[in-house]
């Protein structure tokens, strides 16, 4: 069954519309600490790696929710895991639905 990995759970948001695309899996609900050497940060990065190592690029999706810093860490780990492209569910505030898009980080066009 496909999975939908939500970068950071926000208790005020309703993720049920994303279940149309697969089983919801929350990567974290934690936030990065500004303190250098924070054990919380190491734990948070461990959570991100653990979940994304199970990510199946053929069927799974990402939903970016919460902190942009957590989202940036997810993007970085996806790149380190060797993903050149991955599928994301983009929320439309106008239509109140998720729409699938593919983010391709491998292609680099010169302007």
Helices and strands as residue ranges (DSSP letters): E 3-6, G 16-21, E 23-26, H 39-52, E 61-63, H 68-80, E 85-92, E 97-104
